[in-house]
Amino acid sequence: MKSRVAFLLLLAMASACARQSDARKAPPVVLISVDTLRADHLPAYGYRGVRTPALDALAGDSIVFENAYCQAPLTLPSHATLLTGLLPSQHGIRDNVGFRLAPTHATLASALKARGYATGAAVSSFALRRNRGLDAGFDLYDDQFGASPDERPGLETAKHLEAFADANSGKPLFLFLHLYEPHTPYAPPDPFRTEYVSHPYDGEIAAADAAVGDFLAHLKKSGLYDRAIVVFVSDHGEGLGDHGEDEHGVFLYRETIRVPVFVKFPASRGAGSRVRAPVGLIDVFPTIAETAGVPAVPGLPGVSVARSAGTTTSASRRIYSESLYPRLQLGWSDLAALTDDRFSYIEAPRPELYDVVADPAEKSNLAGSLPPALRSMRALIHPEPD
């Protein structure tokens, strides 16, 4: 009897050691989203109007995707895409208000939790509060903003997630950090308020960089950073007056749908690579899933870029974006867009086509000449019935 008890005790100890070994092998997963961040307002994409030392360092450890696009220029639909891997038409969230993610949709958090991950999120905006359904699968979904009912500073949000990481240090971790800077109102704290007094949007970017830097420093101190896959994105850009839109949500020009995407793989595999082939936020879920060993989810429209520096993406791929905000909130027309490595087609009451290589500011509409790119892109959005 004593020998049987000893055997069972040894078996339990061996099982516990195996689980701990698996936990150590599973890469930490870190997803950082900075709301309303234009790709072309980061030094990593050639901008010189703001200093972002933390993001510059992260970009240096990452594969940088030069032509990444969101699927909707609105906070809630875009984050639903990030966390489900689905297009807005698939997950059903088409605007910031009046929609909630259905519990039938698998989320990245639930998939990782099923693999033994401790899952924690901390968000900075009321647009992502838990009653929108994005908390599915998270052990912690911190959306408490204290004195402000609408948002909280990124540094404060990061501290909450750091505490969760520390409390679960013996487990594989999935950490989702959402920062609301540089969303309106552009009111950066000092010293950024003073330094960027003429460009407060850039001041907010600098403030977000400081929060990301604090968070990444904590990951490095905890020994998580080098082993982790860290995906840095924005949910959408900002108009800043280009094409007549100050903020975002109405139009589908590059200033609002082109977003930064950095992917730092474990041990910084592929660091320093830059990928020009188009990708979308729909690719974040399959990339993280493959890296973390999560079984493939059938029906996802995105692709993993995990195997190498972008060789799993195609230069001829066309990335879909949409906005129903004009109809739902303004009584105007829906908009849809397809963007590939050369052209951006916008399906609107007056169709628009731009050569984004020769005309990245999208000033010269080529649609009037009915080039082949317009005809093929329009056919994809409006396929002929069988």
N, C-alpha and C positions, 0 to 999 in steps of 0.2 A: 504493500500500500504506500509506504513511504517513497519507494522508488518511482511509483506512478505519479505521485504528487510532485516529486522532484522533476520528473520528465515534463509534466504539464507546465511547471514553472519555467523550465528552460525553454520550452516551446513558446510560451507567452513572451519571454524575454527576447527570443530570436525574432518573433513576429514584430515586436515593438521596434527592435533595431532595424529590421527590414523597412518598416514604415518610415522611420527616421531617415534611413538611407535614401529611400524614394523621395522624401521631402527635400533632402539636400540636392538631389539630382534635378528635380523639377525646377525649371528656370523661373525666378520671380517675373511677374508680368506687370508692367507699369504703363498705363495709358494716361497721357497728359493732354488735355484740351484747353487751349486758350481761346476764349470766345472772341469772334469778330476780328480776327487777325489776318490782315492782307499779307499774302506771301511776298509781294513786292515792297513791303515795308520792313523787311528783315535784312540785315547785312548778309545772311547766308544766301540770299537771292540777289545780292548786288546793291542793296540800298545803303546809303551813307548818312541818312538823317537821324539815326538813333544808334546808341550803343547797347548791345545785348551780349555781354561776355558769357553768361551762362548758356544761352542758346547757341552761341558760336562754338563753345566747347562741346556741347552735345552734338551739334552738327558734325564736328570733327571726328566724333566717335561713331558716326552713323552713316547709313546710306541716305542721301538726300534726293528726294523725288522732286524734279523741277517743274513738272506739269501735273499737279494733283488737283482734283476738282471735287467739290462737295456735290451731293445729290439734291440739296435744297438749301437756299441761303437763309435759313431760319434755325434758331437754336434747338427747339424740341425735335422737329423732324430729322435734323442732321445728326443729333446725338442718338436718336432711335436707330438710325442707319449704322452708326458706329457700334452700338451695343447689340444689334441683331444681325448685321451684315446684309440687311434687306433694303431694297428700294422703297421709297415712300409709298408707292402703290401696293407694295407687299405687306409692309408693317402697318399701314393704315393711318399714319400720323402725317397730316398734310399742312398743319399750321401750328402756331404756338398755343392757341386757345381752342377749346372745344374738342380736344382729342386726348386719348389715353391709350397707351400700349396694352394690347390684349394679353392676358396671361397665357394664352396658347402659344405665343411666340417664344422660342428658345433664345436666351440671351447669352452673351459671352460670360457673364458672371455665373449663370446657372451651369453652363458647360464646364467652366473651370472648377466650380464648387463640387461638381460630380467627380472631378479628378482629384479631390482632396485639398483644394486650395481654400485658404481663408480669403474672403472677398470683402474688400472695403472700398467705399466711395465717399468723397467729400466734394460737394458742389457749392458754387458761389452765387447762383441765381435762382430766383423764384420760378423761372421758366422750367427748371429741372427738378422741382420739388417732388417728393415721393408719390404724391397723388396722381402723377402723370404716368406711373407704371414702370419707370425705368429702374426702380429699386429691386426688381425681380432678380433673385439669386444672390443678392448682397447680404453678407452678415452685418455689415454696417453701411448705412446710407445716411450720411450726415448732411442734413439740409437745414440746420438750425442757425439762423442769422442774427440772433440776439436783438439788438436795438433796431436794426434796419429790417423792414419786412421784405425787402426786395433783393438785396445782395449783401455780400460781405467781402472784405479785402482778401486778396489771394494769399497773403502771408498767413492770415488767421486760418483760412481753409486748409492750407498745407500742414499747419501744426496739428490739426485734428487727425489728418490722415497719417502723419508721422507717429502719433500716439497709438493708433490702431496697428501700424506695422510693428512697433516695439512690443505691443502686447501679444502679438502672434508670431514672434520671431522664430519659433521652432517649426513653423509650418510653411509650405509653399504659399506665396502671396500673390494676389491680384489686387493692385491698387489703381483706382481711377480718380484722378485729380482734375477738377474743372475750375478754371479761373475765369472771372467775368471781365477783368480788364483785357482789352481796351474797348469794351462796349460803352455806348453813351450812358450817362453823361461823361464827357472826358474831363475828369477831375483827379489827376494823379496826385499822390501825396508828395510832400517834400522828401528828398531834394529834387525829385523829378518835376514837380510843379514849377519850380524856379528855373531849372535847366532847360525845360522845353516849354517855356511860357508862350511862345509863338506857335507851337505845334503840340497841343495837349494830347492829341491822339498818339503821337509818338512817345509822349511822356507816360501814357498808360502802358504802352508796350514795354518801356523800360521798367516800369513797376512790376509788370507781369514777369519780366525776365528775372528780377530780383527774387520774386516768390518761387519761380522754378529753380533758381540757383540754390535757394535755401533748402528746398525739398530734395534736390539731387545731392547736395552736400550731406544731408542726413542719410540718404541711401548709401552713399560711399562710406560714411562712418560706420554704418551698420553692416557693411560687407555685402550688400545686396546688388550694388550697381553693376559690377563687372559681370555677374552671373545672369543679369536680367536682360529680357527684351524690353526696351523702352521705346514706346511709340509716341511721338509728339506730333500733334495736329492742331488745326483750328477747325471749327464747325462751318465757318464761312468768312468772307471778307467784309469790306465796308466800301460804300460808294465814294465818300469824300468829295461829292460834287461831280465826279466823272459821269458822263451821260445823264446828268441832271438829277442823280439820286444821292442824297447826303448820307443815308444809312444803308439799309439792305432789306431784302425781302420782295421787292417789286420786280427788279430786272435780273437778267442772267448774263450780264457782261462779266469779263474776267476779273474785274476788281472785286466782285462779290462772290464768285464761285471758285476762283483759283485759291488754293489754301496751301500752307506749308505742311509737308509730311517728312519727318525724319524717322528712320527706323534703326535703332541701335540693337543689334543682335547680341546674344551672349558672347563675352570675350571680344566685343566690338568687331565681329566678323564682317568683312566688307567695308570697314570704315574708310571714309574718304571718297567712296564711289558716288557718282552723281548719275541719275537715271533720267533721261529725257522722255522716254516713252510715257504716254498718259496713263495715270492711275486714278482711282476714286476712293472715297472713304469706304465704299463697299468692300475694299480689299483689306481693311484693317482686321476684321474678324477672322477671315481665313488665314491671314498671315500669322496672327497670334496663335490661333488654334493649331496650326501645323507646328509652330515652334514649341508649343507647350505639350504636344502629344495628344491633343484633343481629337477624337474621331471626326472625320469630315461630316459636316451637316449638309444633307442633300438639299438642292434647290437654291443655294446661295448664288447670286449673280456675280460676285467678285471672285478674284483669284489671289492665291498666296504669292507673295514676292520673297518668300523665305529661303528658297533654295540657293539663290545667288543674287548678285547685284542687278536685279531687274530682268534677268533673262527669261523669266516666266511671264513677263508682260510683252505685249505686242505693240509696235509703233503704229500699226494700223487700227488699233482698238479705239472704239468710240465710247466716250464716257457720257452717261445721261445725267442731266440735271433738270429740275422743274421748280416752278413756283405757282401754287394755287392761291397765294395771298392776294394777288390783284383781284381775283374773282370773289373770294370769300370775304374779304374785308373792304374792297373798294367797288365791287360791281363791274370790274373790267374783265379782260380776257386772261385765261390761264396762259402760262408760258412754259415751253419746254426747250431743251437745248441738247445738242450732241457736240462733243469736242473730241477731235483726234489730234494727231501730231502736227497737223497743218492747218485745219480749218475748224471754225466754230459756227455751227448753224443754230439759229434761234427761231423756233416756231412761234410766230406772233401774227397778229392781224396783217402786218406787213412783214413778210419773211426777211430775215437778215442772215448774211453769210460773210464771215471775215477770215482773211488769211492771217492767222495769229503769229506766224513767223515773220512775214513782211510788215504786218500792221498789228503789233501786240496791243496797241491802245484801242483797237477796233473802231477806227474812224471812217473807213471806206467800205461801205456795204456793197458786196459783189453780187447780191442776189438778183439784181435786175437783168444780168446777162445769162441767167440760168445755167451756170457751169455744172459739169457732171457731179461735183461734190455736193452741190445743193440738191440735185435731183435724187442722189442716192441716200443722203441723210434724211430728206423729207420722206422717202419711201420707207425708211426704217421706223420713223415715228408714226407714219400712216401706211402700214402694210396693206397690200391688195388683199381682199378677201379670197379665201380658197374657193 
